[in-house]
Structure formats: C-alpha cells, structure tokens
Amino acid sequence: MNKDLSVIIVNYNVKAFVDQCLRSVERASKGLNVEVFVVDNASSDGSVTHLQKAFPKVQVIASEENLGFGRANNLAAAQAQGEFVLYLNPDTVVPENNFHRALEVMRAQTDIGSMGCKMIDGAGHFLPESKRGLPTPTVALYRLLGLAALFPRHPRFARYYAGHLRSDQSGDVDIHCGAWMLMRHSVLEQIGGFDEAYFMYGEDIDLSYRVRLAGHRNYYLANSPIIHYKGESTKHQSWAYIKRFHEAMAIFAHTHFKSQAASYRLLITLGIYAKGFATLSRSWAQVLLPFVLTLCLGYVASDAVSTYWERNHRYVEGGAYPDRFRLVFLPAFALVWTLGMALLGSFQKSTSLRRVISAFLITTGIMLASYAFLPMDWRFSRALVALFSVGHLAAFFLIRSLTAGPTSFFYRGYGQNEAHVGQGFWPIDRLTLRVLHLRPKYLFFHPEGLTYKQVIEHMESIAVLVPNGIRFRMVYPEWTLGSDHHSIASEAGQIALAHAGVRRQKRGLDLSIAVMVIASSPTLLVTSRGRHVLQHLLPVLRGQETWVGYHAPGAHLPPLRLGVFAHGPGALSDDIAYDADLHYAENWRPEMDLFALFGGSF
C-alpha cells in the first residue's frame, strides 16, 4: 500500500454538499498521503462536470446508472491503494484533525478492524446512530417496548444505541454508521466489501457485523466529531424509506439469523413501521394539527362574536341571523382564512412573528375586499369580518403556544436577523457567549477564515445553550448550505424560490392580489399604474405572469414567470441587477412583493 488513506464518497444529486465535503477532506488530508474517489450514481444536477473542474485531483467515477450505496463503494474500493479505507457520505464535514486522530488510534490498536465516529447534525445536536449495538431480536424488542428510551444508559435495554457509552466516550461498539466508516484495508480484503444484495440501508450494519465475526473490534471515536446533515441523498421521513429499510433488515435476518429469521423479521417489521408511523404522524401533525385546531377554535370564536353582535348591535329588539349564516358563512370564512394563512407560511415551524402579521394583514385585506362581491343577502357586516379575523388570529396564537412548545413559539432573534462569523465579521473567540446574549436567528460561518474544527465545536456548544434557537449556515462563493433539521437539510441548501412550497406561496399570493385588484378595479382605472395592473390581470390569473419578478432573469436564478413589476425601483446596471435578483430569490417573503407593488401610488 503506497497511500495512508483512501477516501470513498458516493454522490447522487448533491453537488453543493459533496463540494463542501471535499473541501473539508482536503484540509483533513494535509500531512497524509490520501487519495479520494467520488462515485457518481448517475446524478442529473451537473455533479460530474463540477467535480472534474473544481477538484481535478479527485478520481471521479461516473456511473451511467444508480448502482446503489454498497455496489458503488465496492467499485472504488477495488481501486483503493490506502492502508485504510474511509467510506464517507457526501453530506458530511470532517474537521482538520479527523483523519490524523483516527489513523493514530487505528495504528496504535491493531486489533481494531473498523471505526465509526461521533456525528452531529446540521443543528449541532448529537446523532445517536453514531454508535449502535447489533439489532438482534432481543435488542429490537427492547426498543419496540420503549425500554431503550426509559433506560438510555442501561447496558442491556439501551443496547440499540450502545447506551453503555456516553456520546463523548470512546470505546467498542457493535455497529457503525456508513456515513463515516473507517476500515483497515487488510480486514476489508479478508471479509470482502459491502454486500451488494443491499441497494440502500442496512449494508453498514452487515459490514460491521462481519468485521466482528472475523474476530476484529469495532471502535467508536468520540473526540473528533463530524457534521452529518443526514439525508441529503435520501429522505428518511417517507414510506419509501421505511419499505427499503425493512427490506434491508429482512436480508440481514436471512443472512445472519436464519434460525430466528421469522421472529426477527416480525420484530423489525413492527419496530420499523411503528417508528415510521410515529415519525410521519409527528411530521404531519406539526402542520395539520395546528391548522385543524386553529380552524375549529376560530369558528368557535367567530360564533361567540357573532352571537354578541347579534344580540347587542344587529337585533337588539329581537331577531337573529338566518341559519345559513352559521351553517355556511362562518365555516366558509374559517376555512378560507385559515387556508390563506397556511398558503402564506404562517403554520411553518420556523415561521416568524413578522411573517404571521404580514399574512394576517394580507388575508384579512383580501377577505374585506372580497366582501363587496357577495350577494346583498350574504353581506352581514364588514365589522364582523374584521372581528372574525381578529378572533381567528387569537385562536392561531393560542394553538401555536400549545403545539409549538416554549422554545419555538416563534423563531427568535434579538437585535439582528443574522450574524456572520469569520474574517471581517464576528470573531470565533467567545462566539458562544456572544450568541447567547445577542441571539441572531441565523449564524453564517465563512469557512475560508475558520477551521471546520472550530465551526463544529461552536455548533455543539451553541446547540446545548440555545436549543432550537439558531440556524447554522456555511457560506461559499457558489452557495450557502445548512440544515435546521435532517428532514429539511436539502431544502436548507437551496435559495427560497427554488423551493416548490415557496413557489406555491408566491402563486397563492398572486391569486390573492388578483382578487384585491378585481375588487378595486373602479379605483384603479383612474391612474396609469392602476390601468397597467388591470391589463395584466388575466395573464396573472392564467399563471402566465407573476405580479413581481426579476429585473434581469438569468441562469443563476430559479425560473420565474415574467413579472408585471420588478421587485426593486429604478433601472439597474447589470452587476447590481444580478445581485439584487439573487437576494430577492434567496430571501423571498410575501411582504417583499407587497412592498414592490405598493412602492408607487395606484
């Protein structure tokens, strides 16, 4: 072997994240003889071209088909010349001392066959799958019964996540996570590589177990943590993931537990589907439950307000609103108001108070404007419409306070929206104390002026002191990457208007504004700007145009319909238009379009 280490990365449509990973690998390789392979599994995002241009020393193996995780790794391992082989996920960041420390331990303890390491997610929180026990039928049963959660440090009940070891304590474990898995090349030659019967998931469990069967130790390295954004190439909160993981565990049971295969498969099936159902339910409940509760409570509040209004203002001397008022009007109002708030992003977990107030003003304004189009016998009172909106808003705040939890009622930031760390920005020294007092919403690290080791250490310490309070980002010339939670890591690496959900919000806002334009059409005819708006009403309704668009559309921007108005005033030079459009796409919010529309008098 003429190399110290062979690093193998399997990439699938995560160009930005594999770029970041390779930057960290370059730093960690200093002082070592390292070769790097990237096997691209037929990506469609231009990964191969980018890697060949940006990282000419990396050996890129471009497959014309998706080979799966194990088969792709084996393809590169067959060419590896390193004394050690590191299987590394593309959505990881390794600190500068990671390779040196790992190889030092492996060379000092020659009975270690494979090694895993401590991992944190993109929010700075420890990932329990960093260290795991063998998922035997008994271990699976303990986890299914909830004993592992009740006794997280018990050597038997908590074996699924190797509870006998603290997260910061190195030691022997049964199973490693394939996101960072270091193998002694001689052991790899002895036992073979990944079992290619697994397409995705479970192959790291199988390989770790075969290392132990061959008489070698599996070791967990706790003192050089990495970032694992967890799920850039694959999504974990889906039935497709659950199905694939179940299939992988069925292969594992048939291969290693033939005598207990039936009971093992039953327990694994129950455990996977129970966890999957709980995960999906929790994911949907974060949005659906607040939506339904707000709708119902808002209806109750509106009914109470209308009863008071009916008795004390409208029918003081007797009488009542017709039955259709409570059977049709109130439910329809509650549904339309709540849907409007949802379309404008109010029910998102990470929404801000400013977004909620903006959505409330837009939704209520549209409801009041639409009131003029109702038949006369359905126009009960504009004052009631305004009061109903206020009642629904109160219901929204109450439900959010009960469902969002005390740390995330709204995304918090004190004094400033964002802060940058690196050369020319906040210093890394005493950063945790600075964040604790100033509480920015977003913390942007500029790695060119920092070490990844510093970034990871500060992410960990800040996550402990300010849980759910800071969003971390890494800033590069081409993109900004980060993750608030593993389930939205991919989206966090995109600019706002590249999100399908954000584009739907923008389309919903276009339609809402169109309703207001129709309601205000007599007034708009008076001014030239108003007549211009009316001329573009039908194209916007058809989806051929958007009310607010770019100054100069380009390939660097997410596609957007031609704008009736640009998002900023005045004629801009090419370079300023480029930056302004990019800023608009990266940070789009409903109020940005409203400010653009009302920037001039109708």
TIZAKE-299571 format. One line per field, with one value per residue (C-alpha): x, y, z; residue in three letters. Coordinates in steps of 0.5 Angstrom, whole numbers, m for minus. Example, Ala and Ser with C-alpha at 12.3 -4.5 7.8 and 13.67 -1.06 7.14 Angstrom:
<logus>
u = [25, 27]
v = [m9, m2]
w = [16, 14]
fimi = [ala, ser]
</logus>
This chain:
<logus>
u = [0, 3, m2, m4, m12, m17, m23, m29, m35, m42, m45, m52, m55, m52, m47, m46, m46, m40, m37, m37, m35, m29, m26, m26, m23, m17, m16, m16, m11, m5, 1, m2, m2, m9, m13, m20, m25, m32, m37, m43, m49, m52, m53, m57, m55, m48, m44, m39, m38, m37, m32, m28, m27, m27, m23, m18, m14, m20, m22, m29, m32, m38, m43, m49, m54, m55, m51, m54, m49, m46, m44, m42, m37, m34, m33, m28, m25, m23, m18, m16, m9, m9, m7, m14, m21, m26, m33, m35, m42, m43, m47, m41, m36, m30, m25, m18, m15, m20, m16, m10, m13, m17, m11, m7, m11, m12, m4, m4, m9, m8, m14, m19, m22, m26, m28, m34, m34, m38, m43, m47, m53, m53, m57, m51, m54, m51, m54, m55, m53, m46, m46, m50, m51, m53, m60, m61, m69, m68, m65, m70, m76, m73, m73, m80, m83, m80, m75, m69, m72, m74, m67, m62, m55, m57, m52, m58, m64, m61, m56, m59, m55, m50, m52, m46, m42, m43, m43, m36, m33, m29, m30, m32, m39, m42, m45, m42, m46, m44, m44, m36, m34, m26, m24, m17, m15, m13, m19, m23, m19, m21, m28, m30, m33, m41, m46, m49, m55, m57, m59, m59, m59, m57, m50, m46, m50, m48, m41, m40, m42, m38, m32, m34, m35, m28, m25, m24, m26, m31, m29, m32, m28, m31, m26, m26, m34, m36, m42, m47, m53, m56, m61, m58, m58, m64, m70, m72, m79, m82, m86, m81, m75, m79, m80, m73, m70, m75, m72, m65, m67, m70, m64, m60, m64, m64, m56, m54, m60, m63, m66, m69, m71, m78, m78, m73, m77, m83, m80, m76, m82, m86, m81, m80, m87, m88, m83, m84, m92, m90, m85, m89, m95, m91, m88, m96, m98, m93, m97, m104, m106, m105, m109, m115, m115, m114, m120, m124, m122, m123, m130, m132, m129, m133, m139, m139, m137, m143, m148, m145, m146, m153, m156, m152, m152, m156, m162, m163, m170, m171, m169, m163, m158, m161, m159, m154, m150, m148, m148, m145, m142, m138, m135, m133, m130, m126, m123, m121, m118, m114, m112, m110, m105, m103, m101, m97, m93, m96, m96, m89, m85, m80, m84, m83, m88, m87, m89, m95, m97, m96, m100, m106, m106, m106, m111, m116, m115, m117, m123, m125, m124, m128, m134, m136, m137, m142, m150, m153, m157, m150, m147, m148, m143, m136, m134, m136, m131, m126, m127, m128, m120, m118, m121, m118, m111, m112, m114, m108, m103, m107, m106, m99, m97, m100, m97, m90, m87, m84, m77, m80, m87, m84, m77, m73, m68, m66, m63, m61, m63, m57, m49, m43, m37, m30, m25, m28, m34, m35, m29, m30, m27, m32, m37, m42, m42, m44, m49, m52, m53, m55, m59, m59, m63, m58, m51, m47, m40, m35, m30, m25, m23, m24, m23, m28, m26, m28, m34, m36, m34, m38, m44, m44, m44, m49, m54, m53, m54, m59, m63, m68, m65, m60, m60, m53, m50, m44, m42, m39, m38, m43, m48, m50, m51, m54, m59, m64, m66, m64, m71, m70, m63, m63, m68, m64, m58, m63, m65, m72, m75, m72, m77, m83, m87, m85, m87, m93, m94, m92, m97, m102, m100, m101, m108, m110, m107, m111, m118, m116, m115, m122, m125, m121, m122, m126, m121, m115, m118, m116, m109, m104, m101, m107, m109, m103, m104, m111, m108, m104, m110, m112, m104, m103, m109, m107, m101, m97, m94, m93, m94, m87, m81, m74, m70, m66, m68, m61, m59, m56, m64, m69, m74, m80, m86, m85, m86, m91, m87, m79, m78, m74, m75, m71, m66, m60, m54, m52, m48, m53, m59, m55, m54, m61, m65, m60, m62, m69, m69, m65, m70, m77, m82, m90, m88, m83, m88, m93, m87, m86, m93, m94, m88, m92, m98, m104]
v = [0, 7, 11, 12, 13, 12, 16, 14, 18, 16, 22, 23, 30, 33, 38, 43, 38, 34, 40, 42, 35, 35, 42, 39, 33, 37, 40, 34, 31, 35, 32, 25, 21, 21, 19, 21, 17, 20, 15, 19, 15, 18, 25, 30, 36, 37, 34, 30, 37, 41, 36, 35, 42, 44, 38, 36, 31, 27, 21, 22, 15, 17, 11, 11, 8, 9, 3, 4, 5, m1, m3, 4, 4, m3, 0, 5, 0, m4, 1, 4, 4, 6, 3, 5, 6, 11, 11, 18, 21, 27, 31, 31, 36, 33, 37, 38, 33, 28, 23, 24, 22, 16, 14, 15, 10, 5, 4, 4, m1, m6, m11, m5, m7, m2, 5, 10, 17, 22, 26, 32, 34, 41, 44, 42, 36, 29, 24, 17, 13, 15, 9, 3, m4, m11, m10, m17, m20, m18, m11, m10, m12, m7, m1, m3, m4, 3, 0, 4, 10, 9, 7, 11, 8, 1, m4, m8, m5, 1, m3, m1, 6, 3, 6, 4, 9, 17, 21, 24, 17, 13, 5, m1, m2, m7, m3, 3, 8, 8, 16, 16, 9, 7, 0, m3, m5, m12, m13, m11, m16, m21, m20, m17, m10, m9, m14, m12, m15, m9, m3, 2, 2, m4, m5, m1, m6, m12, m10, m8, m15, m19, m15, m17, m25, m24, m23, m16, m10, m4, 2, 9, 15, 21, 26, 28, 30, 31, 34, 29, 33, 26, 25, 29, 24, 20, 22, 19, 21, 17, 11, 9, 10, 5, 0, 0, m1, m6, m10, m9, m12, m18, m19, m18, m23, m28, m28, m28, m30, m36, m40, m33, m30, m31, m27, m22, m20, m19, m15, m11, m10, m8, m3, 0, 1, 4, 9, 10, 12, 16, 20, 21, 23, 28, 31, 32, 34, 40, 43, 39, 39, 47, 48, 44, 47, 54, 53, 50, 55, 60, 58, 58, 65, 67, 64, 68, 74, 74, 72, 78, 83, 80, 81, 88, 91, 88, 85, 89, 89, 81, 77, 73, 72, 67, 60, 60, 65, 60, 54, 56, 63, 62, 55, 58, 64, 60, 55, 61, 65, 59, 57, 64, 64, 57, 59, 65, 61, 62, 55, 53, 51, 56, 62, 69, 74, 79, 73, 72, 79, 80, 74, 76, 83, 80, 75, 80, 85, 80, 78, 85, 87, 80, 82, 87, 81, 78, 78, 83, 78, 75, 82, 81, 86, 89, 90, 82, 80, 84, 82, 75, 76, 78, 72, 67, 71, 70, 63, 62, 65, 60, 54, 56, 57, 50, 46, 49, 49, 54, 54, 55, 59, 64, 63, 68, 73, 79, 86, 83, 78, 75, 75, 72, 69, 69, 74, 81, 79, 77, 73, 66, 67, 68, 66, 62, 68, 73, 69, 67, 75, 77, 71, 72, 68, 66, 65, 64, 61, 63, 57, 61, 65, 59, 52, 47, 44, 51, 51, 44, 46, 52, 49, 44, 49, 53, 48, 46, 53, 55, 49, 51, 58, 59, 57, 55, 56, 55, 61, 59, 63, 59, 57, 58, 51, 49, 45, 46, 39, 33, 32, 39, 39, 39, 45, 49, 49, 52, 59, 61, 61, 54, 51, 48, 50, 58, 58, 56, 61, 66, 64, 64, 71, 73, 70, 74, 80, 79, 78, 85, 88, 86, 89, 95, 96, 102, 106, 103, 106, 113, 112, 110, 105, 102, 101, 98, 93, 91, 90, 84, 82, 76, 74, 73, 69, 64, 63, 67, 72, 74, 81, 82, 79, 80, 86, 81, 74, 69, 62, 64, 65, 60, 60, 65, 68, 75, 80, 86, 90, 89, 88, 94, 101, 104, 102, 98, 96, 89, 88, 91, 87, 81, 82, 85, 79, 74, 77, 77, 70, 68, 71, 72, 73, 75, 82, 83, 83, 88, 93, 93, 93, 99, 103, 107, 110, 107]
w = [0, m2, 1, 8, 7, 1, 2, m2, m3, m7, m9, m12, m14, m8, m12, m7, m1, m4, m6, 2, 4, m1, 2, 9, 6, 3, 10, 14, 9, 10, 12, 10, 3, 1, m5, m6, m10, m12, m15, m18, m18, m25, m22, m26, m23, m26, m21, m25, m29, m23, m19, m25, m26, m18, m16, m21, m16, m14, m18, m21, m23, m27, m27, m32, m27, m20, m17, m10, m4, m3, m10, m12, m6, m8, m15, m12, m6, m12, m14, m7, m5, 2, 8, 11, 7, 9, 7, 7, 6, 1, 7, 12, 14, 17, 22, 20, 26, 24, 19, 24, 30, 27, 24, 30, 34, 29, 28, 36, 37, 31, 33, 31, 25, 23, 27, 27, 30, 34, 29, 30, 25, 22, 28, 33, 36, 37, 33, 37, 31, 31, 36, 36, 38, 34, 33, 35, 36, 44, 42, 37, 43, 48, 43, 41, 48, 50, 55, 51, 52, 59, 61, 56, 60, 61, 58, 56, 55, 51, 47, 41, 41, 45, 52, 56, 52, 53, 47, 49, 51, 46, 46, 43, 40, 35, 29, 26, 21, 14, 14, 17, 17, 17, 15, 16, 8, 10, 14, 8, 4, 9, 9, 3, 2, 2, 1, m6, m4, 0, m5, 0, 8, 12, 9, 14, 19, 15, 14, 22, 24, 19, 22, 29, 26, 23, 30, 30, 34, 32, 35, 37, 36, 41, 41, 33, 31, 24, 22, 18, 15, 15, 9, 3, m2, 1, 5, 12, 13, 8, 7, 1, 6, 11, 6, 4, 11, 12, 6, 8, 15, 12, 8, 14, 18, 13, 12, 20, 24, 20, 26, 29, 22, 23, 30, 28, 22, 26, 31, 26, 22, 28, 30, 23, 22, 29, 29, 21, 23, 29, 25, 20, 24, 28, 22, 19, 26, 26, 21, 20, 28, 29, 22, 24, 31, 29, 24, 30, 35, 30, 28, 36, 37, 31, 33, 40, 37, 32, 38, 42, 36, 34, 41, 43, 36, 30, 33, 40, 40, 37, 31, 29, 23, 18, 19, 13, 17, 22, 17, 11, 12, 19, 17, 10, 13, 18, 12, 7, 13, 15, 8, 7, 13, 11, 4, 7, 11, 18, 20, 19, 25, 23, 22, 25, 28, 22, 17, 21, 22, 15, 13, 17, 14, 7, 9, 12, 7, 2, 6, 7, m1, m3, 1, m4, m9, m4, m6, m2, 3, 5, 7, 14, 16, 15, 22, 23, 18, 21, 28, 26, 23, 30, 33, 29, 30, 37, 36, 32, 37, 43, 39, 37, 44, 46, 40, 38, 45, 49, 45, 39, 39, 34, 31, 36, 34, 39, 36, 29, 24, 22, 24, 20, 23, 20, 17, 17, 21, 28, 31, 33, 40, 45, 40, 44, 50, 44, 41, 48, 49, 42, 40, 32, 28, 23, 24, 18, 18, 13, 13, 9, 15, 20, 21, 21, 28, 30, 27, 29, 37, 37, 34, 39, 45, 42, 41, 48, 51, 46, 43, 37, 37, 32, 25, 22, 15, 12, 6, 0, m6, m10, m5, 2, 6, 12, 16, 21, 22, 18, 15, 11, 10, 3, 2, 7, 2, m3, m4, m3, m9, m11, m6, m9, m3, m3, m10, m9, m3, m9, m13, m8, m6, m14, m14, m7, m10, m16, m12, m9, m16, m18, m12, m13, m21, m21, m17, m21, m27, m25, m25, m31, m26, m24, m31, m32, m27, m30, m37, m33, m29, m34, m35, m28, m27, m32, m29, m35, m31, m24, m20, m18, m22, m23, m26, m31, m31, m31, m31, m24, m21, m20, m26, m25, m30, m33, m27, m28, m24, m22, m14, m13, m16, m22, m28, m25, m28, m30, m24, m19, m22, m22, m14, m13, m16, m13, m6, m8, m10, m4, 1, m2, 3, 2, 4, m1, m6, m3, m2, m9, m11, m7, m8, m12, m12, m16]
fimi = [met, asn, lys, asp, leu, ser, val, ile, ile, val, asn, tyr, asn, val, lys, ala, phe, val, asp, gln, cys, leu, arg, ser, val, glu, arg, ala, ser, lys, gly, leu, asn, val, glu, val, phe, val, val, asp, asn, ala, ser, ser, asp, gly, ser, val, thr, his, leu, gln, lys, ala, phe, pro, lys, val, gln, val, ile, ala, ser, glu, glu, asn, leu, gly, phe, gly, arg, ala, asn, asn, leu, ala, ala, ala, gln, ala, gln, gly, glu, phe, val, leu, tyr, leu, asn, pro, asp, thr, val, val, pro, glu, asn, asn, phe, his, arg, ala, leu, glu, val, met, arg, ala, gln, thr, asp, ile, gly, ser, met, gly, cys, lys, met, ile, asp, gly, ala, gly, his, phe, leu, pro, glu, ser, lys, arg, gly, leu, pro, thr, pro, thr, val, ala, leu, tyr, arg, leu, leu, gly, leu, ala, ala, leu, phe, pro, arg, his, pro, arg, phe, ala, arg, tyr, tyr, ala, gly, his, leu, arg, ser, asp, gln, ser, gly, asp, val, asp, ile, his, cys, gly, ala, trp, met, leu, met, arg, his, ser, val, leu, glu, gln, ile, gly, gly, phe, asp, glu, ala, tyr, phe, met, tyr, gly, glu, asp, ile, asp, leu, ser, tyr, arg, val, arg, leu, ala, gly, his, arg, asn, tyr, tyr, leu, ala, asn, ser, pro, ile, ile, his, tyr, lys, gly, glu, ser, thr, lys, his, gln, ser, trp, ala, tyr, ile, lys, arg, phe, his, glu, ala, met, ala, ile, phe, ala, his, thr, his, phe, lys, ser, gln, ala, ala, ser, tyr, arg, leu, leu, ile, thr, leu, gly, ile, tyr, ala, lys, gly, phe, ala, thr, leu, ser, arg, ser, trp, ala, gln, val, leu, leu, pro, phe, val, leu, thr, leu, cys, leu, gly, tyr, val, ala, ser, asp, ala, val, ser, thr, tyr, trp, glu, arg, asn, his, arg, tyr, val, glu, gly, gly, ala, tyr, pro, asp, arg, phe, arg, leu, val, phe, leu, pro, ala, phe, ala, leu, val, trp, thr, leu, gly, met, ala, leu, leu, gly, ser, phe, gln, lys, ser, thr, ser, leu, arg, arg, val, ile, ser, ala, phe, leu, ile, thr, thr, gly, ile, met, leu, ala, ser, tyr, ala, phe, leu, pro, met, asp, trp, arg, phe, ser, arg, ala, leu, val, ala, leu, phe, ser, val, gly, his, leu, ala, ala, phe, phe, leu, ile, arg, ser, leu, thr, ala, gly, pro, thr, ser, phe, phe, tyr, arg, gly, tyr, gly, gln, asn, glu, ala, his, val, gly, gln, gly, phe, trp, pro, ile, asp, arg, leu, thr, leu, arg, val, leu, his, leu, arg, pro, lys, tyr, leu, phe, phe, his, pro, glu, gly, leu, thr, tyr, lys, gln, val, ile, glu, his, met, glu, ser, ile, ala, val, leu, val, pro, asn, gly, ile, arg, phe, arg, met, val, tyr, pro, glu, trp, thr, leu, gly, ser, asp, his, his, ser, ile, ala, ser, glu, ala, gly, gln, ile, ala, leu, ala, his, ala, gly, val, arg, arg, gln, lys, arg, gly, leu, asp, leu, ser, ile, ala, val, met, val, ile, ala, ser, ser, pro, thr, leu, leu, val, thr, ser, arg, gly, arg, his, val, leu, gln, his, leu, leu, pro, val, leu, arg, gly, gln, glu, thr, trp, val, gly, tyr, his, ala, pro, gly, ala, his, leu, pro, pro, leu, arg, leu, gly, val, phe, ala, his, gly, pro, gly, ala, leu, ser, asp, asp, ile, ala, tyr, asp, ala, asp, leu, his, tyr, ala, glu, asn, trp, arg, pro, glu, met, asp, leu, phe, ala, leu, phe, gly, gly, ser, phe]
</logus>
